[in-house]
Amino acid sequence: MSLFGSRSLGGRSSPISMVAAAIVCGLGGAAGAVLLRMFVRLAEGFFFGGPAGAMQALTQGLLSDADDISVYATQLPSWILPLIPAVGGLIVGPIVYIYAQEARGHGVPEVMEAVALRGGAIRPRVAMAKIIASSITIGSGGSVGREGPIVQIGSALGSSLGQLMKLPSRQVKTLVGCGAAAGIAATFNAPIAGALFAVEVVLGDFAVAQFSPIVISSVVATVVSRYFLGNHPAFPVPEYHLVSPLELGPYMLVGVVAGLGALLFVWLLYAMEDVSERLRVPGWLKPVIGGLLLGLVAMAVPEVLGVGYGTMTSALHSELPLAILALLFGAKLLATCVTLGSGGSGGIFAPSLFLGAMAGGLVGGVFHLLLPGSTATYGAYALVTMGAFVAAATHAPITAILIIFELTQKIEIIPPLMAACVVSTLVATFLRRDSIYTLKLRKRGIELNRFEDANALKSLYVRDVIERKPATLLASASFDEILKLIVETDHTELFVVDAQEDLLGALYFREFRRILTQQDELRSLVVAGDLLERNRPTVTEDDDLDVAMRILNSENVEEIAVVNRENRRKLVGSVHKRDVIAAYNQEVMRRDLAGGVATTVGVVDRVHQVDLGGGYVVQEVPAPRSFQGHSLAELDLRGRLGVQVLMIRHPSVDGGGEVRVPGPLDSILQGDRLVVAGAKEAVEKVEAGVVQR
């Protein structure tokens, strides 16, 4: 039993445990958003005002709305601007290249990679590294946003909580989504958009079983952030409305512009990354070069520094000349790509909003000049194109629509916003299949497939079946101690460790049997260290079971060691072939529920019992009181009565419920209903709860 009463190895956490975990993720995401905002404010004051500026930030309040960095920049000599982001890069470089490389860039692809390839496992250190690196990058003028970092921070916290609770991979992924939703919700004051972003982008799965905790986490994060940051729109906008029904045409045209602009943004960003990769300088120095280039751009256009919310607000109020809008679009595009491409840490949400506002304002201004009586001022087009640009870049139109709505709290803008977002997404997806997130993964050779892999073992992970207490011996253990452990344990391999519990190797029975043929006086001289085989293949908890099974088969052994992913000598458990096979069978059965088994169970829903012939039935029975609190392994219904538990249904408040194919450690909870198969007489005994335990 682990934190919140969760269970591993094919088990499940109770609904109360997942609700509690979702609340913790919401609190953590809100705390991360507040901390990031505080650190950014402090860093801005220090980098652009020195110790006095940092003190001013402290006295004015770290949670107060900060001025745009460009305001600070205009008060400094222009020659100093390249030095400030370069110094920031000098600090950020070692953090992202040495301490936690996942903190480099905008962060969301790294979260998606963890969900797709590692069952949601993210190193705990990533959260702190991302807070520090992003705060320094943004505070020193980096042309990036706060939203991507807080998604990664919240996801890392959710993943760490899931791993601490020793949850199965599917539920760890859900908590990753909870953290991501909490981050977006807290940063944007947008609970609906936060939840939709998590399921549309991060998880790519709208399953109700995982959507419910994500909603809870998003709501909790919003409530907490509103307490500290206030409940107000991120962008104060004037009143807008459709001047004419015909104006939907221009709004759809700005959707086309947004789609093309987003494609340009994605192309230039990864072109800059490719250039950075080819530079023959140490990786930790590359953010310094990027900072210098950013500063050169800022000497001409200081508005590109930082997040740029103030400049976006000016565009929304139609306060900037059209020529300035065009200049700001080009400068911001270059500044953001240089910052992220060189290894800076920050998000692409705010830059996408900025670029959309400038592009939309420019196109909308042209429309208004041509058709002044039939179109709104260009601020309306800037607002709509902000969402359309995000939708095209991320391929997430639903999230983009909701973010703009919740950012502005203006329902009047919804119809043109929906039209523009759909058009921009269609343009972007037609011309390029990858979003700004998935392209980064594809360049690493990772193909994200939202459908389940044909190899069921690739969707399962070592931590799902790990044995936390393997059979271990000290290297100094005598022959008699070895023999005693062999008699007492059912493990087929013994792992030899030193006094610090570092793995030295494995002792296999075949070697031990050879020693048994030796004379007694020779056997008495043997210790475990003499028999061990060193440098045996190992796995980590993040490896999938396909890797584990290949090693088990190639080494012709029944059990292999699981080591710590940070310290590959530290033994944390073992994985047995029988457990891998059991997990595989369970996963195949879960998938097969969409086929023949699902049909049979569907009939059970209607007629209570299905006759399979020969005296065998499939039947749904309420879990007897005597079963509650016990695992299936403890009950051993299959061994005692020949009855197989196919599924467990757990009801929910809304009348639906969770349906799971259980594992051996899956415990029976109050209210559960069991779908069982077996001889009719045996099933009746299960229903009556008359199993001898």
C-alpha positions in Angstrom: 0.0 0.0 0.0 1.4 3.4 -1.0 0.4 7.0 -0.8 -3.4 7.6 -0.8 -3.9 3.8 -0.7 -2.9 3.2 -4.4 -1.8 -0.1 -5.7 0.6 -1.2 -8.4 1.1 -4.3 -10.5 -2.0 -4.3 -12.4 -3.8 -2.7 -9.5 -5.7 0.6 -9.5 -6.1 3.5 -7.2 -9.5 4.0 -5.7 -11.6 6.9 -7.1 -11.0 8.8 -3.9 -7.2 8.4 -4.3 -7.4 9.8 -7.9 -9.5 12.7 -6.8 -7.0 13.5 -4.0 -4.1 13.2 -6.4 -5.9 15.5 -8.9 -6.3 18.1 -6.1 -2.7 17.8 -5.2 -1.8 18.3 -8.9 -4.0 21.4 -9.0 -2.4 22.9 -6.0 1.1 22.0 -7.3 0.3 23.5 -10.8 -1.0 26.7 -9.2 2.0 26.9 -6.9 4.3 26.5 -9.9 2.5 29.2 -11.8 2.8 31.6 -8.9 6.4 30.8 -8.3 7.3 31.2 -11.9 5.6 34.6 -12.0 7.5 35.7 -8.9 10.8 34.5 -10.2 10.3 36.2 -13.6 9.4 39.4 -11.9 12.5 39.3 -9.7 14.7 38.4 -12.6 13.4 41.2 -14.7 14.1 43.7 -12.0 17.6 42.4 -11.4 18.7 42.0 -15.1 17.3 45.4 -16.2 17.7 47.4 -12.9 20.5 45.7 -11.0 20.2 45.1 -7.2 18.0 48.3 -7.0 15.7 46.9 -9.6 15.4 43.6 -7.8 14.7 45.4 -4.5 12.0 47.5 -6.3 10.4 44.3 -7.6 10.3 43.0 -4.0 8.9 46.2 -2.5 6.2 46.5 -5.3 5.2 42.9 -4.9 6.4 40.0 -6.9 2.8 39.1 -7.9 2.0 42.5 -9.2 1.5 43.0 -12.9 5.0 43.8 -14.2 5.7 46.4 -16.9 6.9 45.1 -20.3 10.6 44.5 -20.3 10.7 46.8 -23.3 9.8 49.7 -20.9 12.9 48.9 -18.9 15.0 48.5 -22.1 14.2 52.0 -23.4 15.7 53.5 -20.3 19.1 51.8 -20.8 21.9 52.6 -23.3 21.2 50.5 -26.5 24.7 49.0 -26.5 24.0 47.2 -23.3 20.9 45.3 -24.6 22.9 42.4 -26.2 24.8 41.8 -23.0 21.7 41.3 -20.8 20.2 38.3 -22.6 23.7 36.9 -23.2 24.4 36.9 -19.4 21.0 35.2 -18.9 22.1 32.6 -21.5 25.3 32.1 -19.7 23.4 31.1 -16.6 20.7 29.0 -18.4 23.1 27.1 -20.6 24.6 24.9 -17.8 21.2 24.3 -16.3 19.6 22.9 -19.5 22.7 21.2 -21.0 24.1 19.7 -17.8 21.5 19.4 -15.1 18.3 18.7 -17.0 18.2 18.8 -20.8 14.4 18.4 -20.8 14.2 22.0 -19.6 15.6 23.2 -22.9 13.2 24.8 -25.4 9.4 25.1 -24.9 8.9 21.9 -23.0 5.6 20.5 -24.2 7.2 18.1 -26.7 9.2 16.6 -23.8 6.0 16.0 -21.9 4.3 14.4 -24.9 7.4 12.2 -25.4 7.2 11.1 -21.7 3.6 10.2 -22.2 4.1 8.3 -25.4 7.4 6.5 -24.7 7.9 6.3 -20.9 4.4 5.9 -19.5 4.4 9.5 -18.3 7.6 9.2 -16.3 9.3 12.6 -15.9 12.3 13.2 -13.7 11.4 15.3 -10.6 14.4 17.6 -11.1 12.8 18.9 -14.3 10.3 21.0 -12.4 12.9 23.0 -10.5 15.2 23.2 -13.5 12.4 24.6 -15.7 11.3 27.2 -13.1 14.9 28.5 -12.8 15.8 28.3 -16.5 12.6 29.9 -17.8 12.6 32.6 -15.1 16.1 33.6 -16.1 15.5 33.4 -19.8 12.3 35.5 -19.7 13.7 37.8 -17.0 16.8 38.6 -19.1 14.7 39.5 -22.1 14.2 36.1 -23.8 11.4 36.3 -26.4 9.4 33.5 -25.0 6.3 32.9 -22.9 5.5 31.6 -19.4 2.8 29.1 -20.5 5.0 26.3 -21.9 7.2 26.2 -18.9 4.4 25.9 -16.5 2.9 23.0 -18.5 6.1 21.2 -18.1 6.5 22.1 -14.5 2.9 20.9 -13.7 3.4 17.8 -15.7 6.6 16.9 -13.9 4.9 17.4 -10.5 2.0 15.2 -11.6 4.4 12.5 -12.9 6.4 12.6 -9.7 3.3 12.2 -7.6 2.1 9.2 -9.7 5.5 7.6 -9.4 5.6 8.2 -5.7 2.1 6.6 -5.4 3.5 3.7 -7.5 0.5 3.9 -9.9 0.2 2.0 -13.2 1.4 3.8 -16.3 -2.1 4.8 -17.4 -2.8 6.6 -14.2 0.6 8.3 -14.2 -0.3 9.6 -17.6 -3.5 10.9 -16.2 -1.7 12.8 -13.5 0.7 14.2 -16.1 -2.4 15.6 -17.8 -3.7 16.9 -14.5 -0.4 18.8 -14.0 -0.5 20.2 -17.5 -4.1 21.3 -17.2 -3.4 23.0 -13.8 -0.5 24.9 -15.3 -2.5 26.3 -18.2 -5.5 27.0 -16.0 -3.4 28.8 -13.4 -1.3 30.8 -15.9 -4.2 31.9 -18.2 -7.0 32.0 -15.6 -8.6 29.5 -18.0 -9.9 26.3 -16.4 -11.8 25.0 -19.4 -8.9 25.6 -21.8 -6.5 24.0 -19.4 -8.5 20.8 -19.2 -9.0 20.7 -23.0 -5.3 21.4 -23.7 -4.3 18.5 -21.5 -6.5 16.0 -23.3 -6.3 17.5 -26.8 -2.5 18.1 -27.0 -0.7 16.3 -24.2 -2.6 13.1 -23.9 -4.5 13.0 -27.2 -7.3 11.0 -25.5 -10.7 12.3 -24.4 -11.5 9.2 -22.3 -13.9 10.0 -19.5 -12.0 7.9 -17.0 -9.0 10.3 -17.2 -10.9 13.5 -18.1 -12.6 13.7 -14.7 -9.4 14.1 -12.6 -8.0 16.6 -15.1 -11.1 18.8 -14.8 -10.8 18.7 -11.0 -7.1 19.6 -11.2 -7.8 22.5 -13.6 -10.6 23.9 -11.4 -8.4 23.7 -8.2 -5.5 25.4 -9.9 -7.8 28.2 -11.2 -9.3 28.9 -7.7 -5.9 29.0 -6.1 -4.3 31.2 -8.8 -7.3 33.6 -8.6 -6.7 34.0 -4.9 -3.1 35.1 -5.4 -3.3 36.7 -8.9 -6.8 38.0 -9.1 -9.8 37.1 -11.3 -9.5 39.3 -14.3 -8.9 38.9 -18.1 -5.2 38.6 -19.2 -6.0 41.1 -22.0 -8.4 44.0 -21.4 -10.1 44.5 -24.7 -12.7 47.0 -25.9 -16.1 45.9 -27.0 -16.2 44.1 -30.3 -19.0 42.8 -32.5 -19.6 41.7 -36.0 -20.2 44.8 -38.0 -21.9 42.8 -40.8 -22.6 39.1 -41.4 -20.4 39.5 -44.5 -17.5 40.2 -42.3 -17.1 36.4 -41.7 -15.4 36.4 -45.1 -12.5 38.6 -44.0 -12.2 36.7 -40.7 -11.8 33.4 -42.6 -9.2 35.1 -44.8 -7.2 36.1 -41.7 -7.4 32.4 -40.8 -5.6 31.6 -44.0 -3.0 34.2 -43.1 -2.6 32.8 -39.6 -2.1 29.3 -41.0 0.6 30.4 -43.4 2.2 32.6 -40.7 2.2 29.6 -38.2 3.9 27.4 -40.8 6.6 30.1 -41.3 7.1 30.3 -37.5 7.5 26.5 -37.2 9.8 26.3 -40.1 12.1 29.1 -38.9 12.1 27.8 -35.3 13.5 24.4 -36.3 15.8 25.9 -38.9 17.4 27.9 -36.1 17.6 24.7 -34.0 19.4 23.0 -36.8 21.8 25.9 -37.2 22.5 25.8 -33.5 23.1 22.0 -33.6 25.7 22.5 -36.3 27.7 25.1 -34.3 31.0 23.7 -33.2 30.8 25.2 -29.7 30.0 23.7 -26.3 26.2 23.3 -25.9 26.1 25.3 -22.8 27.5 28.3 -24.6 24.9 28.3 -27.4 22.3 30.3 -25.3 24.9 33.0 -24.9 25.1 33.4 -28.7 21.4 33.4 -29.0 21.2 36.0 -26.3 23.6 38.3 -28.2 21.6 37.9 -31.4 18.4 38.6 -29.5 20.0 41.8 -28.0 21.0 43.0 -31.5 17.4 42.7 -32.7 16.2 44.4 -29.5 18.5 47.4 -30.1 16.3 48.2 -33.1 12.9 46.9 -31.8 13.0 46.6 -27.9 9.3 45.4 -27.9 10.5 41.9 -28.8 12.0 41.4 -25.4 10.1 39.3 -22.9 6.5 38.1 -23.1 5.1 41.2 -24.8 1.7 41.4 -23.2 1.8 45.2 -23.2 2.5 45.4 -26.9 -0.3 42.9 -27.6 -2.7 45.0 -25.6 -1.8 48.0 -27.7 -2.6 46.1 -30.9 -5.9 44.9 -29.5 -6.8 48.6 -29.0 -5.8 49.5 -32.5 -3.1 51.9 -31.1 -0.2 50.9 -33.4 0.4 52.0 -37.0 0.2 49.3 -39.6 3.9 49.6 -40.5 4.8 49.0 -36.9 2.7 45.9 -36.8 4.6 44.5 -39.8 7.9 45.4 -38.2 7.0 43.8 -34.9 5.8 40.6 -36.6 9.2 40.1 -38.4 11.3 41.1 -35.4 9.3 38.9 -32.9 9.5 36.0 -35.3 13.3 36.3 -35.5 13.7 37.0 -31.8 11.7 34.0 -30.6 13.3 31.6 -33.0 16.8 32.7 -32.0 15.9 32.4 -28.3 14.5 28.9 -28.5 16.6 27.7 -31.3 19.8 28.4 -29.3 18.6 26.5 -26.3 16.7 29.1 -24.2 13.9 27.9 -22.0 10.4 29.2 -22.5 7.1 28.7 -24.2 5.6 29.3 -27.6 2.1 30.2 -26.5 2.8 33.9 -25.8 5.0 34.4 -29.0 2.2 32.7 -31.0 -0.3 35.1 -29.5 2.0 38.0 -30.3 2.6 37.0 -33.9 -1.1 36.4 -34.4 -2.0 39.8 -33.0 0.5 41.6 -35.3 -0.4 39.6 -38.4 -4.1 39.9 -37.8 -3.9 43.6 -37.0 -2.0 44.2 -40.2 -4.5 42.3 -42.4 -7.5 43.6 -40.6 -6.2 47.2 -41.0 -6.0 46.7 -44.7 -9.6 45.4 -44.7 -10.8 48.3 -42.7 -9.1 50.8 -45.1 -10.8 49.1 -48.0 -14.2 48.5 -46.4 -14.5 51.0 -43.5 -18.2 50.7 -43.2 -18.4 46.9 -43.2 -15.5 45.9 -41.0 -14.4 46.5 -37.5 -11.2 48.2 -36.5 -8.1 46.1 -36.8 -8.0 45.3 -33.1 -10.8 42.8 -33.6 -8.9 41.0 -36.3 -5.8 41.0 -34.0 -7.8 39.3 -31.3 -9.2 36.6 -33.6 -5.9 36.0 -35.3 -4.2 35.4 -31.9 -6.3 32.3 -31.5 -6.1 31.3 -35.1 -2.3 31.5 -35.0 -2.1 29.3 -31.9 -4.6 26.8 -33.4 -2.5 26.5 -36.6 0.8 26.1 -34.7 -0.4 23.6 -32.2 -3.1 21.8 -34.3 -5.4 22.3 -31.3 -8.3 24.5 -32.5 -10.6 23.7 -29.6 -8.0 24.7 -27.0 -7.2 27.9 -29.0 -10.8 29.0 -29.1 -11.4 28.4 -25.4 -8.1 30.1 -24.4 -9.0 33.3 -26.3 -12.5 33.3 -24.9 -11.3 32.8 -21.3 -8.4 35.3 -21.8 -10.8 38.0 -22.9 -14.1 36.9 -21.4 -15.8 38.3 -24.5 -18.4 35.9 -25.9 -19.2 38.2 -28.8 -15.9 37.2 -30.5 -16.7 33.5 -30.5 -18.3 33.1 -34.0 -15.5 34.8 -36.0 -12.9 33.2 -33.7 -14.3 29.7 -34.4 -14.3 30.3 -38.2 -10.7 31.7 -38.2 -9.3 28.9 -36.0 -10.9 26.1 -38.1 -9.6 27.6 -41.3 -6.1 28.2 -40.0 -5.9 24.7 -38.7 -7.1 23.2 -42.0 -4.4 25.3 -43.9 -1.7 24.3 -41.5 -2.5 20.6 -41.4 -3.0 20.4 -45.2 0.5 21.8 -45.9 2.3 20.1 -43.0 1.2 17.1 -41.0 3.1 18.0 -37.9 2.4 20.7 -35.3 5.0 22.7 -33.6 5.1 20.1 -30.9 5.1 16.8 -32.9 7.7 18.1 -35.5 10.3 18.3 -32.7 9.6 14.7 -31.8 9.7 13.6 -35.4 13.1 15.2 -35.8 14.2 13.0 -33.0 12.9 10.0 -34.8 9.8 9.7 -32.6 6.6 9.0 -34.4 3.7 9.8 -32.2 0.8 7.4 -32.9 -2.5 8.1 -31.2 -3.5 4.5 -31.9 -2.3 1.7 -29.7 0.9 -0.1 -30.8 0.3 -3.5 -32.3 2.9 -4.8 -29.8 1.0 -4.8 -26.5 4.3 -4.9 -24.5 5.3 -1.5 -25.9 2.4 0.1 -24.0 3.4 -1.5 -20.7 6.4 -0.5 -18.5 8.7 -2.2 -16.1 7.4 -0.2 -13.2 4.0 -1.8 -13.8 5.3 -5.3 -12.9 8.4 -4.5 -10.8 9.1 -6.7 -7.8 10.4 -4.3 -5.1 12.0 -6.9 -2.9 14.1 -9.2 -5.1 16.3 -11.9 -3.6 19.6 -10.4 -2.7 22.9 -11.5 -1.1 26.0 -9.7 0.0 29.1 -10.6 -1.9 30.5 -12.0 1.3 27.6 -14.4 1.9 28.8 -18.0 2.6 27.7 -21.1 0.7 25.3 -22.1 3.5 23.7 -18.6 3.4 23.2 -19.0 -0.3 21.7 -22.4 0.1 19.3 -21.2 2.8 18.1 -18.3 0.6 17.5 -20.7 -2.3 15.4 -22.9 -0.2 13.4 -20.0 1.3 12.7 -18.0 -1.9 10.8 -18.7 -5.0 13.0 -16.4 -7.1 15.1 -18.1 -9.8 17.9 -15.6 -9.8 19.8 -14.1 -6.8 21.3 -10.6 -7.1 24.6 -9.9 -5.4 25.1 -6.5 -3.8 27.8 -4.8 -1.8 27.3 -3.1 1.6 25.8 0.0 0.0 23.3 -2.2 -1.9 24.9 -1.4 -5.2 24.4 -4.2 -7.8 27.5 -6.3 -8.4 26.0 -9.0 -10.6 23.7 -12.0 -10.5 24.0 -15.5 -9.2 22.3 -18.1 -11.4 21.2 -21.5 -10.3 23.1 -23.2 -13.1 26.4 -22.0 -11.6 25.3 -23.0 -8.1 24.5 -26.5 -9.2 28.0 -26.9 -10.5 29.4 -26.0 -7.1 27.2 -28.7 -5.5 29.3 -31.4 -7.2 32.4 -30.1 -5.4 33.7 -31.6 -2.2 32.4 -30.3 1.1 35.7 -28.7 2.1 35.8 -26.8 -1.2 32.2 -25.6 -0.9 32.9 -24.1 2.5 35.4 -21.8 1.0 32.9 -20.4 -1.6 31.2 -17.0 -1.1 28.6 -15.3 -3.3 31.2 -13.0 -4.9 32.9 -16.1 -6.3 29.8 -17.2 -8.2 28.3 -14.0 -9.5 28.2 -13.1 -13.2 29.0 -9.4 -13.6 27.9 -6.9 -16.2 24.5 -8.6 -16.8 21.9 -6.6 -18.7 19.6 -4.5 -16.6 16.5 -2.4 -17.1 15.1 0.8 -15.5 11.5 1.4 -14.4 11.0 3.6 -17.5 11.8 0.8 -20.0 8.8 -0.8 -21.7 8.2 -4.5 -21.3 9.1 -5.2 -24.9 12.7 -4.3 -23.9 12.5 -6.4 -20.8 11.2 -9.5 -22.6 13.8 -9.3 -25.3 16.5 -9.2 -22.6 14.9 -12.1 -20.7 14.8 -14.2 -23.9 18.2 -13.3 -25.2 19.8 -14.1 -21.8 17.7 -17.2 -21.3 16.9 -16.2 -17.8 13.6 -15.9 -15.8 14.5 -12.6 -13.9 16.6 -9.5 -14.5 17.5 -6.6 -12.2 15.9 -3.2 -12.3 18.2 -0.4 -11.5 17.8 3.3 -10.7 17.7 5.5 -13.8 20.1 8.0 -12.3 22.5 5.5 -10.8 22.7 2.4 -12.9 24.4 0.5 -10.1 21.6 1.0 -7.5 19.3 -2.0 -7.4 15.6 -1.0 -6.9 13.9 -4.3 -7.8 13.6 -7.1 -10.4 11.2 -8.1 -13.2 10.2 -11.7 -13.7 9.3 -13.2 -17.1 6.0 -14.7 -15.6 4.9 -11.2 -14.6 5.7 -9.8 -18.0 3.6 -12.6 -19.6 0.8 -11.9 -17.1 0.8 -8.2 -17.9 0.8 -9.0 -21.6 -2.2 -11.3 -21.3 -4.1 -8.7 -19.3 -3.4 -6.0 -21.9 -4.4 -8.2 -24.7 -7.6 -9.0 -22.9 -8.3 -5.3 -22.3 -7.9 -4.6 -26.0 -10.0 -7.6 -27.0 -12.9 -6.1 -25.1 -13.5 -4.1 -28.3 -14.1 -7.5 -30.0 -15.6 -10.8 -29.0 -15.3 -10.4 -25.3 -16.9 -7.0 -25.4 -19.9 -8.6 -27.3 -20.3 -11.2 -24.6 -20.1 -8.7 -21.8 -22.5 -6.4 -23.6 -25.0 -9.3 -23.6 -24.4 -9.7 -19.8 -25.4 -6.1 -19.4 -28.8 -7.0 -20.7 -29.6 -10.5 -19.6 -27.5 -10.8 -16.4 -26.1 -14.2 -17.4 -24.8 -15.7 -20.7 -24.8 -19.5 -21.1 -21.5 -20.6 -22.8 -22.6 -24.2 -23.0 -21.3 -27.2 -21.2 -22.4 -25.8 -17.8 -20.3 -22.7 -18.1 -21.6 -19.1 -17.9 -20.5 -15.5 -17.9 -22.3 -13.5 -15.3 -22.1 -10.2 -13.5 -22.4 -10.4 -9.7 -22.1 -7.8 -7.0 -18.9 -8.2 -5.0 -19.7 -10.0 -1.7 -18.9 -8.1 1.4 -16.4 -10.8 2.4 -14.4 -10.0 -0.8 -14.1 -6.3 -0.1 -10.6 -5.1 0.8 -8.9 -8.2 -0.6 -7.0 -8.6 -3.8 -7.7 -11.1 -6.5 -4.5 -12.8 -5.6 -5.6 -13.2 -2.0 -9.0 -14.6 -3.0 -7.6 -16.9 -5.7 -11.0 -17.6 -7.2 -9.4 -19.3 -10.2 -7.4 -21.7 -8.1 -10.1 -22.5 -5.6 -13.2 -22.5 -7.8 -12.0 -22.3 -11.4 -13.7 -18.9 -11.8 -12.0 -16.2 -13.9 -12.7 -12.5 -13.1 -13.0 -10.9 -16.6 -13.8 -7.3 -15.5 -14.5 -5.2 -12.5 -17.0 -2.4 -12.7 -16.9 0.4 -10.2 -19.9 2.8 -10.2 -19.6 6.5 -10.3 -21.9 9.3 -9.1 -23.1 10.1 -12.6 -24.4 6.5 -13.2 -21.4 5.5 -15.3 -18.3 4.0 -13.9 -14.9 2.7 -14.4 -14.5 -0.7 -16.2 -11.2 -2.5 -15.8 -9.6 -5.8 -16.7 -8.1 -6.6 -13.3 -4.6 -7.8 -12.4 -3.7 -10.1 -9.5 -3.2 -7.2 -7.0 -6.4 -5.4 -8.0 -8.4 -5.2 -4.8 -12.2 -5.4 -4.5 -13.8 -2.2 -3.3 -17.3 -1.5 -1.9 -19.8 -1.3 -4.7 -17.8 -3.2 -7.2 -19.5 -5.6 -9.6 -17.6 -8.5 -11.0 -18.0 -10.0 -14.5 -16.9 -13.6 -14.0 -16.7 -16.7 -16.1 -16.8 -20.3 -14.9 -18.9 -23.3 -14.1 -22.4 -22.3 -13.1 -22.2 -23.8 -9.6 -18.9 -22.1 -9.0 -20.2 -18.7 -10.1 -23.1 -19.2 -7.7 -20.7 -19.7 -4.9 -18.9 -16.5 -5.8 -22.2 -14.6 -5.8 -22.9 -16.0 -2.4 -19.4 -15.2 -1.1 -18.8 -18.7 0.2 -15.2 -19.0 -0.9 -12.9 -20.5 1.7 -9.9 -18.2 2.2 
